[in-house]
Amino acid sequence: MLRGAAYLMDALAAMEFGRDDVLCLTGGLGPHYAEHLPEEVRTRIIAPEGSALDGALALAKAAFERGTGR
């Protein structure tokens, strides 16, 4: 878990994760990394607004609407 959390921190640094950004840890293991992250990152963790299926449907809808000009 510590190595995974370190990898996550490296990825956040590469994406220039800033003070105003939030982090949503999803999936089966995602939430378990929280306790291994620095406090300044843990305070910016938010809960997902839906399931993976909700996200997939939103992406599909957006792609459809871009393709049809709606």
PDB file with one MODEL, atoms N, CA, C and O in Angstrom:
MODEL        1
ATOM      1  N   MET A   1       0.822  -1.180   0.000  1.00  0.00           N
ATOM      2  CA  MET A   1       0.000   0.000   0.000  1.00  0.00           C
ATOM      3  C   MET A   1       0.873   1.254   0.000  1.00  0.00           C
ATOM      4  O   MET A   1       0.541   2.244  -0.653  1.00  0.00           O
ATOM      5  N   LEU A   2       1.979   1.213   0.725  1.00  0.00           N
ATOM      6  CA  LEU A   2       2.856   2.379   0.761  1.00  0.00           C
ATOM      7  C   LEU A   2       3.459   2.662  -0.608  1.00  0.00           C
ATOM      8  O   LEU A   2       3.560   3.818  -1.019  1.00  0.00           O
ATOM      9  N   ARG A   3       3.854   1.622  -1.304  1.00  0.00           N
ATOM     10  CA  ARG A   3       4.410   1.822  -2.654  1.00  0.00           C
ATOM     11  C   ARG A   3       3.338   2.345  -3.598  1.00  0.00           C
ATOM     12  O   ARG A   3       3.618   3.198  -4.441  1.00  0.00           O
ATOM     13  N   GLY A   4       2.128   1.849  -3.469  1.00  0.00           N
ATOM     14  CA  GLY A   4       1.032   2.331  -4.303  1.00  0.00           C
ATOM     15  C   GLY A   4       0.707   3.781  -4.014  1.00  0.00           C
ATOM     16  O   GLY A   4       0.453   4.557  -4.935  1.00  0.00           O
ATOM     17  N   ALA A   5       0.713   4.154  -2.749  1.00  0.00           N
ATOM     18  CA  ALA A   5       0.451   5.548  -2.373  1.00  0.00           C
ATOM     19  C   ALA A   5       1.558   6.457  -2.889  1.00  0.00           C
ATOM     20  O   ALA A   5       1.287   7.575  -3.327  1.00  0.00           O
ATOM     21  N   ALA A   6       2.798   5.989  -2.841  1.00  0.00           N
ATOM     22  CA  ALA A   6       3.914   6.779  -3.380  1.00  0.00           C
ATOM     23  C   ALA A   6       3.759   6.954  -4.888  1.00  0.00           C
ATOM     24  O   ALA A   6       4.006   8.038  -5.419  1.00  0.00           O
ATOM     25  N   TYR A   7       3.353   5.897  -5.573  1.00  0.00           N
ATOM     26  CA  TYR A   7       3.111   5.979  -7.013  1.00  0.00           C
ATOM     27  C   TYR A   7       1.990   6.979  -7.303  1.00  0.00           C
ATOM     28  O   TYR A   7       2.091   7.777  -8.234  1.00  0.00           O
ATOM     29  N   LEU A   8       0.932   6.934  -6.510  1.00  0.00           N
ATOM     30  CA  LEU A   8      -0.177   7.869  -6.674  1.00  0.00           C
ATOM     31  C   LEU A   8       0.300   9.303  -6.472  1.00  0.00           C
ATOM     32  O   LEU A   8      -0.079  10.190  -7.238  1.00  0.00           O
ATOM     33  N   MET A   9       1.116   9.542  -5.466  1.00  0.00           N
ATOM     34  CA  MET A   9       1.650  10.886  -5.232  1.00  0.00           C
ATOM     35  C   MET A   9       2.521  11.344  -6.397  1.00  0.00           C
ATOM     36  O   MET A   9       2.479  12.516  -6.773  1.00  0.00           O
ATOM     37  N   ASP A  10       3.309  10.439  -6.973  1.00  0.00           N
ATOM     38  CA  ASP A  10       4.114  10.787  -8.149  1.00  0.00           C
ATOM     39  C   ASP A  10       3.213  11.163  -9.321  1.00  0.00           C
ATOM     40  O   ASP A  10       3.497  12.113 -10.050  1.00  0.00           O
ATOM     41  N   ALA A  11       2.128  10.415  -9.497  1.00  0.00           N
ATOM     42  CA  ALA A  11       1.191  10.707 -10.584  1.00  0.00           C
ATOM     43  C   ALA A  11       0.517  12.055 -10.367  1.00  0.00           C
ATOM     44  O   ALA A  11       0.358  12.827 -11.313  1.00  0.00           O
ATOM     45  N   LEU A  12       0.121  12.345  -9.136  1.00  0.00           N
ATOM     46  CA  LEU A  12      -0.493  13.632  -8.831  1.00  0.00           C
ATOM     47  C   LEU A  12       0.487  14.776  -9.096  1.00  0.00           C
ATOM     48  O   LEU A  12       0.097  15.819  -9.621  1.00  0.00           O
ATOM     49  N   ALA A  13       1.744  14.584  -8.739  1.00  0.00           N
ATOM     50  CA  ALA A  13       2.763  15.611  -8.993  1.00  0.00           C
ATOM     51  C   ALA A  13       2.944  15.818 -10.499  1.00  0.00           C
ATOM     52  O   ALA A  13       3.076  16.953 -10.958  1.00  0.00           O
ATOM     53  N   ALA A  14       2.950  14.730 -11.263  1.00  0.00           N
ATOM     54  CA  ALA A  14       3.103  14.834 -12.722  1.00  0.00           C
ATOM     55  C   ALA A  14       1.929  15.574 -13.348  1.00  0.00           C
ATOM     56  O   ALA A  14       2.087  16.239 -14.372  1.00  0.00           O
ATOM     57  N   MET A  15       0.742  15.461 -12.732  1.00  0.00           N
ATOM     58  CA  MET A  15      -0.446  16.152 -13.232  1.00  0.00           C
ATOM     59  C   MET A  15      -0.585  17.547 -12.628  1.00  0.00           C
ATOM     60  O   MET A  15      -1.577  18.238 -12.859  1.00  0.00           O
ATOM     61  N   GLU A  16       0.421  17.952 -11.852  1.00  0.00           N
ATOM     62  CA  GLU A  16       0.425  19.258 -11.197  1.00  0.00           C
ATOM     63  C   GLU A  16      -0.816  19.466 -10.322  1.00  0.00           C
ATOM     64  O   GLU A  16      -1.475  20.504 -10.374  1.00  0.00           O
ATOM     65  N   PHE A  17      -1.103  18.449  -9.527  1.00  0.00           N
ATOM     66  CA  PHE A  17      -2.208  18.485  -8.559  1.00  0.00           C
ATOM     67  C   PHE A  17      -1.999  19.676  -7.639  1.00  0.00           C
ATOM     68  O   PHE A  17      -1.001  19.746  -6.922  1.00  0.00           O
ATOM     69  N   GLY A  18      -2.944  20.616  -7.661  1.00  0.00           N
ATOM     70  CA  GLY A  18      -2.779  21.850  -6.910  1.00  0.00           C
ATOM     71  C   GLY A  18      -3.621  21.930  -5.657  1.00  0.00           C
ATOM     72  O   GLY A  18      -4.407  21.030  -5.360  1.00  0.00           O
ATOM     73  N   ARG A  19      -3.450  23.008  -4.933  1.00  0.00           N
ATOM     74  CA  ARG A  19      -4.141  23.213  -3.659  1.00  0.00           C
ATOM     75  C   ARG A  19      -5.653  23.284  -3.799  1.00  0.00           C
ATOM     76  O   ARG A  19      -6.370  22.968  -2.851  1.00  0.00           O
ATOM     77  N   ASP A  20      -6.152  23.691  -4.959  1.00  0.00           N
ATOM     78  CA  ASP A  20      -7.594  23.805  -5.168  1.00  0.00           C
ATOM     79  C   ASP A  20      -8.210  22.558  -5.798  1.00  0.00           C
ATOM     80  O   ASP A  20      -9.424  22.498  -5.992  1.00  0.00           O
ATOM     81  N   ASP A  21      -7.380  21.564  -6.116  1.00  0.00           N
ATOM     82  CA  ASP A  21      -7.873  20.338  -6.734  1.00  0.00           C
ATOM     83  C   ASP A  21      -8.396  19.370  -5.676  1.00  0.00           C
ATOM     84  O   ASP A  21      -8.002  19.418  -4.511  1.00  0.00           O
ATOM     85  N   VAL A  22      -9.290  18.496  -6.115  1.00  0.00           N
ATOM     86  CA  VAL A  22      -9.806  17.450  -5.241  1.00  0.00           C
ATOM     87  C   VAL A  22      -9.443  16.093  -5.830  1.00  0.00           C
ATOM     88  O   VAL A  22      -9.111  15.983  -7.011  1.00  0.00           O
ATOM     89  N   LEU A  23      -9.509  15.080  -5.006  1.00  0.00           N
ATOM     90  CA  LEU A  23      -9.145  13.727  -5.410  1.00  0.00           C
ATOM     91  C   LEU A  23     -10.281  12.784  -5.049  1.00  0.00           C
ATOM     92  O   LEU A  23     -10.798  12.821  -3.933  1.00  0.00           O
ATOM     93  N   CYS A  24     -10.663  11.949  -5.986  1.00  0.00           N
ATOM     94  CA  CYS A  24     -11.698  10.950  -5.756  1.00  0.00           C
ATOM     95  C   CYS A  24     -11.066   9.577  -5.958  1.00  0.00           C
ATOM     96  O   CYS A  24     -10.665   9.234  -7.070  1.00  0.00           O
ATOM     97  N   LEU A  25     -10.979   8.804  -4.901  1.00  0.00           N
ATOM     98  CA  LEU A  25     -10.374   7.471  -4.952  1.00  0.00           C
ATOM     99  C   LEU A  25     -11.484   6.449  -5.177  1.00  0.00           C
ATOM    100  O   LEU A  25     -12.317   6.224  -4.299  1.00  0.00           O
ATOM    101  N   THR A  26     -11.490   5.837  -6.345  1.00  0.00           N
ATOM    102  CA  THR A  26     -12.549   4.895  -6.697  1.00  0.00           C
ATOM    103  C   THR A  26     -11.990   3.491  -6.885  1.00  0.00           C
ATOM    104  O   THR A  26     -10.783   3.265  -6.801  1.00  0.00           O
ATOM    105  N   GLY A  27     -12.882   2.575  -7.137  1.00  0.00           N
ATOM    106  CA  GLY A  27     -12.479   1.194  -7.372  1.00  0.00           C
ATOM    107  C   GLY A  27     -12.372   0.424  -6.074  1.00  0.00           C
ATOM    108  O   GLY A  27     -12.624   0.959  -4.994  1.00  0.00           O
ATOM    109  N   GLY A  28     -12.002  -0.815  -6.189  1.00  0.00           N
ATOM    110  CA  GLY A  28     -11.919  -1.675  -5.024  1.00  0.00           C
ATOM    111  C   GLY A  28     -10.811  -1.302  -4.064  1.00  0.00           C
ATOM    112  O   GLY A  28     -10.988  -1.396  -2.850  1.00  0.00           O
ATOM    113  N   LEU A  29      -9.660  -0.877  -4.591  1.00  0.00           N
ATOM    114  CA  LEU A  29      -8.519  -0.552  -3.736  1.00  0.00           C
ATOM    115  C   LEU A  29      -8.345   0.935  -3.491  1.00  0.00           C
ATOM    116  O   LEU A  29      -7.750   1.331  -2.489  1.00  0.00           O
ATOM    117  N   GLY A  30      -8.856   1.763  -4.390  1.00  0.00           N
ATOM    118  CA  GLY A  30      -8.637   3.199  -4.315  1.00  0.00           C
ATOM    119  C   GLY A  30      -8.815   3.802  -2.937  1.00  0.00           C
ATOM    120  O   GLY A  30      -7.899   4.455  -2.437  1.00  0.00           O
ATOM    121  N   PRO A  31      -9.973   3.603  -2.300  1.00  0.00           N
ATOM    122  CA  PRO A  31     -10.197   4.221  -0.986  1.00  0.00           C
ATOM    123  C   PRO A  31      -9.216   3.766   0.101  1.00  0.00           C
ATOM    124  O   PRO A  31      -9.005   4.482   1.079  1.00  0.00           O
ATOM    125  N   HIS A  32      -8.628   2.601  -0.062  1.00  0.00           N
ATOM    126  CA  HIS A  32      -7.702   2.076   0.941  1.00  0.00           C
ATOM    127  C   HIS A  32      -6.360   2.804   0.934  1.00  0.00           C
ATOM    128  O   HIS A  32      -5.591   2.696   1.889  1.00  0.00           O
ATOM    129  N   TYR A  33      -6.075   3.548  -0.142  1.00  0.00           N
ATOM    130  CA  TYR A  33      -4.827   4.315  -0.203  1.00  0.00           C
ATOM    131  C   TYR A  33      -4.891   5.575   0.646  1.00  0.00           C
ATOM    132  O   TYR A  33      -3.848   6.112   1.018  1.00  0.00           O
ATOM    133  N   ALA A  34      -6.089   6.061   0.961  1.00  0.00           N
ATOM    134  CA  ALA A  34      -6.244   7.346   1.645  1.00  0.00           C
ATOM    135  C   ALA A  34      -5.399   7.438   2.908  1.00  0.00           C
ATOM    136  O   ALA A  34      -4.724   8.444   3.128  1.00  0.00           O
ATOM    137  N   GLU A  35      -5.427   6.411   3.732  1.00  0.00           N
ATOM    138  CA  GLU A  35      -4.701   6.482   5.005  1.00  0.00           C
ATOM    139  C   GLU A  35      -3.189   6.549   4.820  1.00  0.00           C
ATOM    140  O   GLU A  35      -2.466   6.856   5.768  1.00  0.00           O
ATOM    141  N   HIS A  36      -2.702   6.267   3.617  1.00  0.00           N
ATOM    142  CA  HIS A  36      -1.266   6.281   3.349  1.00  0.00           C
ATOM    143  C   HIS A  36      -0.821   7.537   2.603  1.00  0.00           C
ATOM    144  O   HIS A  36       0.345   7.660   2.230  1.00  0.00           O
ATOM    145  N   LEU A  37      -1.739   8.459   2.391  1.00  0.00           N
ATOM    146  CA  LEU A  37      -1.423   9.705   1.691  1.00  0.00           C
ATOM    147  C   LEU A  37      -1.158  10.807   2.700  1.00  0.00           C
ATOM    148  O   LEU A  37      -1.628  10.740   3.835  1.00  0.00           O
ATOM    149  N   PRO A  38      -0.403  11.825   2.290  1.00  0.00           N
ATOM    150  CA  PRO A  38      -0.152  12.944   3.207  1.00  0.00           C
ATOM    151  C   PRO A  38      -1.452  13.642   3.606  1.00  0.00           C
ATOM    152  O   PRO A  38      -2.427  13.636   2.856  1.00  0.00           O
ATOM    153  N   GLU A  39      -1.451  14.230   4.774  1.00  0.00           N
ATOM    154  CA  GLU A  39      -2.641  14.901   5.305  1.00  0.00           C
ATOM    155  C   GLU A  39      -3.176  15.960   4.341  1.00  0.00           C
ATOM    156  O   GLU A  39      -4.390  16.085   4.182  1.00  0.00           O
ATOM    157  N   GLU A  40      -2.290  16.722   3.697  1.00  0.00           N
ATOM    158  CA  GLU A  40      -2.753  17.778   2.791  1.00  0.00           C
ATOM    159  C   GLU A  40      -3.492  17.223   1.577  1.00  0.00           C
ATOM    160  O   GLU A  40      -4.267  17.944   0.948  1.00  0.00           O
ATOM    161  N   VAL A  41      -3.268  15.978   1.243  1.00  0.00           N
ATOM    162  CA  VAL A  41      -4.015  15.331   0.155  1.00  0.00           C
ATOM    163  C   VAL A  41      -5.291  14.700   0.724  1.00  0.00           C
ATOM    164  O   VAL A  41      -6.356  14.804   0.117  1.00  0.00           O
ATOM    165  N   ARG A  42      -5.188  14.059   1.869  1.00  0.00           N
ATOM    166  CA  ARG A  42      -6.366  13.412   2.479  1.00  0.00           C
ATOM    167  C   ARG A  42      -7.506  14.389   2.717  1.00  0.00           C
ATOM    168  O   ARG A  42      -8.674  14.018   2.596  1.00  0.00           O
ATOM    169  N   THR A  43      -7.186  15.629   3.052  1.00  0.00           N
ATOM    170  CA  THR A  43      -8.238  16.609   3.331  1.00  0.00           C
ATOM    171  C   THR A  43      -8.988  17.017   2.066  1.00  0.00           C
ATOM    172  O   THR A  43     -10.043  17.647   2.146  1.00  0.00           O
ATOM    173  N   ARG A  44      -8.450  16.661   0.901  1.00  0.00           N
ATOM    174  CA  ARG A  44      -9.095  17.043  -0.361  1.00  0.00           C
ATOM    175  C   ARG A  44      -9.719  15.847  -1.079  1.00  0.00           C
ATOM    176  O   ARG A  44     -10.055  15.941  -2.260  1.00  0.00           O
ATOM    177  N   ILE A  45      -9.875  14.740  -0.385  1.00  0.00           N
ATOM    178  CA  ILE A  45     -10.526  13.565  -0.968  1.00  0.00           C
ATOM    179  C   ILE A  45     -12.038  13.751  -0.884  1.00  0.00           C
ATOM    180  O   ILE A  45     -12.582  14.095   0.166  1.00  0.00           O
ATOM    181  N   ILE A  46     -12.699  13.516  -2.010  1.00  0.00           N
ATOM    182  CA  ILE A  46     -14.156  13.610  -2.059  1.00  0.00           C
ATOM    183  C   ILE A  46     -14.740  12.254  -2.431  1.00  0.00           C
ATOM    184  O   ILE A  46     -14.055  11.411  -3.012  1.00  0.00           O
ATOM    185  N   ALA A  47     -15.995  12.054  -2.097  1.00  0.00           N
ATOM    186  CA  ALA A  47     -16.695  10.817  -2.443  1.00  0.00           C
ATOM    187  C   ALA A  47     -17.138  10.887  -3.910  1.00  0.00           C
ATOM    188  O   ALA A  47     -17.409  11.973  -4.421  1.00  0.00           O
ATOM    189  N   PRO A  48     -17.212   9.746  -4.582  1.00  0.00           N
ATOM    190  CA  PRO A  48     -17.720   9.756  -5.954  1.00  0.00           C
ATOM    191  C   PRO A  48     -19.185  10.183  -5.983  1.00  0.00           C
ATOM    192  O   PRO A  48     -19.931   9.941  -5.034  1.00  0.00           O
ATOM    193  N   GLU A  49     -19.584  10.818  -7.079  1.00  0.00           N
ATOM    194  CA  GLU A  49     -20.971  11.265  -7.210  1.00  0.00           C
ATOM    195  C   GLU A  49     -21.879  10.194  -7.802  1.00  0.00           C
ATOM    196  O   GLU A  49     -23.085  10.402  -7.932  1.00  0.00           O
ATOM    197  N   GLY A  50     -21.314   9.068  -8.154  1.00  0.00           N
ATOM    198  CA  GLY A  50     -22.091   7.984  -8.718  1.00  0.00           C
ATOM    199  C   GLY A  50     -21.206   6.760  -8.877  1.00  0.00           C
ATOM    200  O   GLY A  50     -20.076   6.719  -8.391  1.00  0.00           O
ATOM    201  N   SER A  51     -21.738   5.778  -9.558  1.00  0.00           N
ATOM    202  CA  SER A  51     -21.003   4.528  -9.785  1.00  0.00           C
ATOM    203  C   SER A  51     -20.186   4.619 -11.071  1.00  0.00           C
ATOM    204  O   SER A  51     -20.289   5.597 -11.812  1.00  0.00           O
ATOM    205  N   ALA A  52     -19.391   3.613 -11.325  1.00  0.00           N
ATOM    206  CA  ALA A  52     -18.642   3.543 -12.574  1.00  0.00           C
ATOM    207  C   ALA A  52     -19.601   3.511 -13.760  1.00  0.00           C
ATOM    208  O   ALA A  52     -19.320   4.096 -14.806  1.00  0.00           O
ATOM    209  N   LEU A  53     -20.717   2.837 -13.599  1.00  0.00           N
ATOM    210  CA  LEU A  53     -21.716   2.792 -14.666  1.00  0.00           C
ATOM    211  C   LEU A  53     -22.291   4.178 -14.935  1.00  0.00           C
ATOM    212  O   LEU A  53     -22.494   4.545 -16.093  1.00  0.00           O
ATOM    213  N   ASP A  54     -22.555   4.951 -13.885  1.00  0.00           N
ATOM    214  CA  ASP A  54     -23.031   6.322 -14.060  1.00  0.00           C
ATOM    215  C   ASP A  54     -22.036   7.135 -14.884  1.00  0.00           C
ATOM    216  O   ASP A  54     -22.429   7.880 -15.782  1.00  0.00           O
ATOM    217  N   GLY A  55     -20.767   6.991 -14.582  1.00  0.00           N
ATOM    218  CA  GLY A  55     -19.729   7.713 -15.322  1.00  0.00           C
ATOM    219  C   GLY A  55     -19.650   7.277 -16.765  1.00  0.00           C
ATOM    220  O   GLY A  55     -19.521   8.110 -17.663  1.00  0.00           O
ATOM    221  N   ALA A  56     -19.728   5.975 -16.999  1.00  0.00           N
ATOM    222  CA  ALA A  56     -19.683   5.463 -18.369  1.00  0.00           C
ATOM    223  C   ALA A  56     -20.863   5.972 -19.177  1.00  0.00           C
ATOM    224  O   ALA A  56     -20.708   6.343 -20.340  1.00  0.00           O
ATOM    225  N   LEU A  57     -22.037   5.991 -18.571  1.00  0.00           N
ATOM    226  CA  LEU A  57     -23.220   6.496 -19.275  1.00  0.00           C
ATOM    227  C   LEU A  57     -23.095   7.990 -19.571  1.00  0.00           C
ATOM    228  O   LEU A  57     -23.490   8.439 -20.647  1.00  0.00           O
ATOM    229  N   ALA A  58     -22.557   8.756 -18.639  1.00  0.00           N
ATOM    230  CA  ALA A  58     -22.371  10.192 -18.861  1.00  0.00           C
ATOM    231  C   ALA A  58     -21.385  10.438 -20.003  1.00  0.00           C
ATOM    232  O   ALA A  58     -21.608  11.320 -20.832  1.00  0.00           O
ATOM    233  N   LEU A  59     -20.299   9.665 -20.053  1.00  0.00           N
ATOM    234  CA  LEU A  59     -19.334   9.800 -21.146  1.00  0.00           C
ATOM    235  C   LEU A  59     -19.947   9.417 -22.482  1.00  0.00           C
ATOM    236  O   LEU A  59     -19.716  10.086 -23.489  1.00  0.00           O
ATOM    237  N   ALA A  60     -20.731   8.340 -22.497  1.00  0.00           N
ATOM    238  CA  ALA A  60     -21.380   7.902 -23.740  1.00  0.00           C
ATOM    239  C   ALA A  60     -22.380   8.946 -24.211  1.00  0.00           C
ATOM    240  O   ALA A  60     -22.456   9.237 -25.405  1.00  0.00           O
ATOM    241  N   LYS A  61     -23.142   9.510 -23.290  1.00  0.00           N
ATOM    242  CA  LYS A  61     -24.117  10.544 -23.643  1.00  0.00           C
ATOM    243  C   LYS A  61     -23.411  11.773 -24.212  1.00  0.00           C
ATOM    244  O   LYS A  61     -23.840  12.322 -25.227  1.00  0.00           O
ATOM    245  N   ALA A  62     -22.341  12.202 -23.568  1.00  0.00           N
ATOM    246  CA  ALA A  62     -21.593  13.372 -24.055  1.00  0.00           C
ATOM    247  C   ALA A  62     -21.018  13.119 -25.442  1.00  0.00           C
ATOM    248  O   ALA A  62     -21.062  14.000 -26.300  1.00  0.00           O
ATOM    249  N   ALA A  63     -20.479  11.924 -25.669  1.00  0.00           N
ATOM    250  CA  ALA A  63     -19.937  11.591 -26.987  1.00  0.00           C
ATOM    251  C   ALA A  63     -21.020  11.571 -28.038  1.00  0.00           C
ATOM    252  O   ALA A  63     -20.813  12.049 -29.153  1.00  0.00           O
ATOM    253  N   PHE A  64     -22.175  11.022 -27.697  1.00  0.00           N
ATOM    254  CA  PHE A  64     -23.312  10.992 -28.630  1.00  0.00           C
ATOM    255  C   PHE A  64     -23.744  12.407 -28.972  1.00  0.00           C
ATOM    256  O   PHE A  64     -23.971  12.727 -30.139  1.00  0.00           O
ATOM    257  N   GLU A  65     -23.859  13.254 -27.956  1.00  0.00           N
ATOM    258  CA  GLU A  65     -24.322  14.618 -28.188  1.00  0.00           C
ATOM    259  C   GLU A  65     -23.306  15.426 -29.004  1.00  0.00           C
ATOM    260  O   GLU A  65     -23.704  16.272 -29.805  1.00  0.00           O
ATOM    261  N   ARG A  66     -22.019  15.185 -28.819  1.00  0.00           N
ATOM    262  CA  ARG A  66     -21.014  15.846 -29.655  1.00  0.00           C
ATOM    263  C   ARG A  66     -21.125  15.382 -31.090  1.00  0.00           C
ATOM    264  O   ARG A  66     -20.967  16.179 -32.015  1.00  0.00           O
ATOM    265  N   GLY A  67     -21.396  14.101 -31.287  1.00  0.00           N
ATOM    266  CA  GLY A  67     -21.477  13.538 -32.634  1.00  0.00           C
ATOM    267  C   GLY A  67     -22.733  13.929 -33.390  1.00  0.00           C
ATOM    268  O   GLY A  67     -22.741  13.933 -34.621  1.00  0.00           O
ATOM    269  N   THR A  68     -23.783  14.255 -32.672  1.00  0.00           N
ATOM    270  CA  THR A  68     -25.061  14.601 -33.337  1.00  0.00           C
ATOM    271  C   THR A  68     -25.323  16.086 -33.352  1.00  0.00           C
ATOM    272  O   THR A  68     -26.288  16.539 -33.967  1.00  0.00           O
ATOM    273  N   GLY A  69     -24.470  16.863 -32.676  1.00  0.00           N
ATOM    274  CA  GLY A  69     -24.660  18.309 -32.628  1.00  0.00           C
ATOM    275  C   GLY A  69     -25.768  18.748 -31.699  1.00  0.00           C
ATOM    276  O   GLY A  69     -26.228  19.887 -31.789  1.00  0.00           O
ATOM    277  N   ARG A  70     -26.208  17.880 -30.812  1.00  0.00           N
ATOM    278  CA  ARG A  70     -27.281  18.239 -29.864  1.00  0.00           C
ATOM    279  C   ARG A  70     -26.766  19.116 -28.771  1.00  0.00           C
ATOM    280  O   ARG A  70     -27.526  19.513 -27.888  1.00  0.00           O
TER     281      ARG A  70
ENDMDL
END
